Amino acid sequence: MVESLANWFQQTLGSVMPGELVIFITSMIPILELRGGLIVASAMGVPIWLAIPICIIGNLIPVILILLFITPLFNLMKKARFLRPLVEKLEKKGQGKNAKKIQKAEFWGLILFVGIPLPGTGGWTGALIASLLNVRFLKALVAIFLGLILATIIMSTISYGIPWIVSLFAG
């Protein structure tokens, strides 16, 4: 799913804006995040040394906003009767089985949760869980950043390394 969404972003936005901006925007979007940004960057031919910082910064901006503002925003939204079910659903997701695992090994759990690219994991969800578990801002931010570094290593290998190896054998 991430790959098909990333391809859509590349095809739709790639013709109307610079590749660097496309991967920055892609990295800010939930589900896609840094993983999708690196896939798009590789497909668009953006050099890895340029793609990595753009994707990390693009993914960190919403993470910081979530860590700072999601709890007050949720409290405000709960006051509106029609928004309460949505907030409660998001809180339930954020306090599910992944949250229990993260809570046990708070710092390291958050790093692994964000860093290992599986469906439903990443910076957005990690920030939501950290906020709901009342993890201190700086501790959560450092853990999420380190998780993004881990995800960068994994996704760079997949997005850039595998195509490079294939090209060695193909040509």
C-alpha positions as CSV (number, residue, x, y, z in Angstrom):
1,M,0.0,0.0,0.0
2,V,2.8,2.4,0.9
3,E,4.5,1.7,-2.5
4,S,1.3,2.4,-4.5
5,L,0.6,5.6,-2.6
6,A,4.2,6.7,-3.1
7,N,4.0,5.9,-6.8
8,W,0.8,8.0,-7.0
9,F,2.6,11.0,-5.3
10,Q,5.6,10.6,-7.7
11,Q,3.4,10.5,-10.8
12,T,0.9,13.2,-9.7
13,L,3.2,15.8,-8.1
14,G,6.5,15.0,-9.9
15,S,5.5,16.8,-13.0
16,V,4.4,20.0,-11.3
17,M,7.0,20.5,-8.6
18,P,10.7,19.7,-7.8
19,G,11.5,16.2,-6.7
20,E,12.8,17.5,-3.4
21,L,9.5,19.1,-2.5
22,V,7.6,16.0,-3.6
23,I,9.6,13.8,-1.2
24,F,9.3,16.4,1.6
25,I,5.5,16.5,1.3
26,T,5.4,12.7,1.0
27,S,7.4,12.3,4.2
28,M,4.9,14.5,6.1
29,I,1.9,12.4,5.2
30,P,0.7,9.7,7.6
31,I,1.1,6.1,6.4
32,L,3.7,7.2,3.9
33,E,6.1,9.1,6.1
34,L,9.8,8.7,5.7
35,R,9.4,5.2,4.1
36,G,7.3,6.5,1.3
37,G,9.5,9.5,0.9
38,L,12.5,7.4,0.3
39,I,10.7,5.2,-2.2
40,V,9.6,8.3,-4.1
41,A,13.1,9.8,-3.9
42,S,14.7,6.7,-5.4
43,A,12.1,6.4,-8.1
44,M,12.6,10.1,-9.0
45,G,16.4,9.7,-9.1
46,V,17.0,12.1,-6.1
47,P,20.5,11.3,-4.7
48,I,20.4,9.4,-1.4
49,W,22.6,12.0,0.3
50,L,19.9,14.6,-0.5
51,A,16.9,12.4,0.1
52,I,17.7,11.3,3.6
53,P,17.8,14.7,5.4
54,I,14.7,15.9,3.4
55,C,12.7,12.8,4.4
56,I,13.8,12.9,8.1
57,I,12.9,16.6,8.4
58,G,9.6,16.0,6.6
59,N,8.7,13.2,8.9
60,L,9.8,15.1,12.1
61,I,7.7,18.2,11.6
62,P,4.3,16.4,12.1
63,V,5.9,14.3,14.9
64,I,6.9,17.4,16.9
65,L,3.4,19.0,16.3
66,I,1.7,15.8,17.5
67,L,3.9,15.5,20.6
68,L,3.2,19.2,21.5
69,F,-0.4,19.6,20.6
70,I,-2.3,16.3,20.4
71,T,-3.3,16.0,24.0
72,P,-4.7,19.6,24.2
73,L,-6.4,19.1,20.8
74,F,-8.0,15.8,21.9
75,N,-9.3,17.4,25.1
76,L,-10.8,20.3,23.1
77,M,-12.3,17.9,20.5
78,K,-13.9,15.7,23.2
79,K,-16.1,18.7,24.2
80,A,-17.8,18.5,20.9
81,R,-20.3,15.6,21.0
82,F,-19.8,14.7,17.3
83,L,-16.0,14.6,17.6
84,R,-15.8,12.6,20.8
85,P,-16.2,9.1,19.1
86,L,-13.3,9.9,16.7
87,V,-11.1,11.0,19.5
88,E,-11.9,8.0,21.6
89,K,-11.2,5.7,18.6
90,L,-7.8,7.4,18.1
91,E,-7.0,7.1,21.8
92,K,-8.0,3.4,21.8
93,K,-5.7,2.8,18.9
94,G,-2.9,4.7,20.6
95,Q,-3.4,2.7,23.8
96,G,-3.7,-0.7,22.1
97,K,-1.4,-3.7,22.2
98,N,1.5,-1.7,20.7
99,A,1.2,0.8,23.4
100,K,1.5,-1.8,26.1
101,K,4.7,-3.1,24.5
102,I,6.1,0.4,24.2
103,Q,5.2,1.2,27.8
104,K,7.3,-1.8,29.1
105,A,10.4,-0.7,27.4
106,E,9.5,3.0,26.9
107,F,12.6,4.4,25.2
108,W,13.8,1.4,23.3
109,G,10.3,0.2,22.5
110,L,9.5,3.5,20.9
111,I,12.7,3.4,18.8
112,L,11.9,-0.1,17.6
113,F,8.2,0.7,17.0
114,V,9.1,3.7,14.8
115,G,12.2,2.2,13.2
116,I,10.9,-1.2,12.0
117,P,8.8,-0.5,8.9
118,L,5.7,-2.5,9.4
119,P,2.1,-1.5,8.7
120,G,0.7,0.8,11.4
121,T,4.1,1.8,12.8
122,G,6.1,5.0,12.2
123,G,6.6,8.4,13.6
124,W,3.0,9.6,13.5
125,T,1.7,6.6,15.5
126,G,4.8,6.6,17.7
127,A,4.2,10.2,18.6
128,L,0.5,9.6,19.3
129,I,1.4,6.6,21.6
130,A,4.1,8.6,23.4
131,S,1.7,11.5,24.0
132,L,-1.1,9.2,25.3
133,L,1.5,7.4,27.6
134,N,2.7,10.8,28.8
135,V,6.3,10.2,27.8
136,R,8.3,13.4,28.3
137,F,8.6,15.4,25.1
138,L,12.4,15.3,24.8
139,K,12.6,11.6,25.6
140,A,9.9,10.8,23.0
141,L,11.5,13.1,20.4
142,V,14.9,11.5,20.8
143,A,13.5,8.0,20.7
144,I,11.4,8.8,17.6
145,F,14.4,10.5,15.9
146,L,16.5,7.4,16.5
147,G,13.7,5.2,15.2
148,L,13.6,7.3,12.1
149,I,17.3,6.8,11.7
150,L,16.8,3.0,11.9
151,A,13.9,3.3,9.4
152,T,16.2,5.3,7.1
153,I,18.8,2.6,7.2
154,I,16.3,-0.1,6.4
155,M,14.4,1.8,3.7
156,S,17.5,3.3,2.1
157,T,18.8,-0.3,1.7
158,I,15.5,-1.3,0.1
159,S,14.9,1.8,-2.0
160,Y,18.4,2.5,-3.2
161,G,20.5,-0.6,-2.5
162,I,18.4,-3.3,-4.1
163,P,17.9,-1.3,-7.4
164,W,21.6,-0.7,-7.5
165,I,22.5,-4.4,-7.0
166,V,19.9,-5.3,-9.7
167,S,21.5,-2.8,-12.1
168,L,24.9,-4.4,-11.5
169,F,23.6,-7.8,-12.7
170,A,21.3,-6.4,-15.4
171,G,23.9,-4.3,-17.2
